[in-house]
Amino acid sequence: MGDPTGDAMRFETAAIHAGQDPEPVYGSVNVPIYQTSTYVQEEVGTPKVWDYARGGNPTRAAFEAALAALEGGERCFAFASGMAAETTLLLTLRPGDHVLLADDVYGGTYRLLSKVLGPWGLAFDTCDMTDPRTVEAAIRANTRIVWVETPSNPLLKIVDIAAVSSAAHAGGAKVVVDNTFATPAAQRPLALGADVVVHSVTKFIGGHSDLIGGALVTSDADLVEPVAFLVNAVGAVPGPMDCYLALRGLKTLAMRMERHAASAGAIAAFLDSHPKVNQVYYPGLPGHPGHDLAARQMTGFGGVVSFTVGSAVEALKVARRTELFFLAESLGGVESLIEVPGPMTHASVAGSPIEVSPELIRLSVGVEHPDDLIEDLGRALG
Ligand SMILES: *Cc1c(COP(=O)(O)O)cnc(C)c1O
């Protein structure tokens, strides 16, 4: 944070102003919710901007312009969900193309490849991307995309975006970074060499657990046209109300991420010294294997903390006992959440090479007072 973005506007300023000029007729300070499916044309075949709202909507365009500025990319495309963004991007590939995935990629991304786009014709492999040499060795002649997630979900592994981008580009592949956990407030993958950023806008960008959304950001001329075409052809687009909420979320992203990270750091330290906790996964802890890299590549360590307890049964008990941490899937909202990835968010990868331990608990640390959160966890651990 703090460095110039776009037209020399700093991050916090771009979050309020990029793409958000006051509405011209009434001067509304907020971008209105343009709840329309179509637009009047002055002559046959001459729309003002868009002819139909699957192709575009002013509220959506404002959110896209703002997020593009924050990620330092030329174009942003908003979608109805993170999975809709991923699917649309992967449809730029052709049957026979190969995708290399990080080995603890988001369960839904793995399921999209294994159950939907695999049968459709895409080949894919997973590999441990914490060592860029593994990526180099796993790239094939038909590899088109190297799919990175850092920090990863749920183990918070850190991947060197610059090193993996060099390896992928040398092998003729594009690099996609799922930046959902870090957000542009803490990490700018495009500046580190990645070609595309993917977001689940549902999480920290929306930030209030009140919408499902996704986005892609890129400056890659090879991708802008094909993705723009698919946005309209496939139609996995968000409605104007969700775009309004996402834009509203962006305005406070920098401040929320600072608080999420500060509280997550305090909670990780508390858990690290708790006798009932075995292992804590948080890149802000000096003992985390990706700590030094995260300190270089990020400007904050994010709001997600995972940890293991003595048994699967104990993990279920802790998750049921917290009161402030709601037992729920998802992450990135102002309210704290707790979940057990094995049977919950990562159930779709059970039995696969990326299966997670049943003793693992994942926290999404909200913006409540951190002492209340620590006391809640202390009581739940007993
Ligand atoms: C939630 C999530 C997704 C999928 O996004 P949806 O908005 O739920 O479709 C993708 N990647 C990561 C890292 C996520 O946490």
The ligand as an ORCA input file, in Angstrom:
! r2SCAN-3c Opt
* xyz 0 1
  C     -14.000    -18.834     -2.711
  C     -12.812    -18.977     -3.572
  C     -12.918    -19.176     -4.952
  C     -14.259    -19.339     -5.643
  O     -15.015    -18.180     -5.617
  P     -16.628    -18.129     -5.530
  O     -16.914    -16.671     -5.462
  O     -17.037    -18.881     -4.294
  O     -17.150    -18.782     -6.761
  C     -11.754    -19.241     -5.690
  N     -10.545    -19.145     -5.112
  C     -10.392    -18.968     -3.786
  C      -9.028    -18.876     -3.199
  C     -11.517    -18.880     -2.972
  O     -11.372    -18.715     -1.651
*
